[in-house]
């Protein structure tokens, strides 16, 4: 979390010298939020996805070739 805050402070210092960089910082923070959401979602659904993959693999292994 400290690294994220340091990155925000660095970006704010680099891009927020005037109003021109403000939009860029907002887009970067939005993208970081989406990425963090996707990572948390993937970790939360890891058990569900691994169970589904195991069932599909078992089903495929049980099929006979024509």
Secondary structure, 3 states (H helix, E strand, C coil): CHHHHHHHHHHHHHHCCCHHHHHHHHHHHHHHHHHHHHHHHHHHCHHHHHHHHHHHHHHHHHCCCC
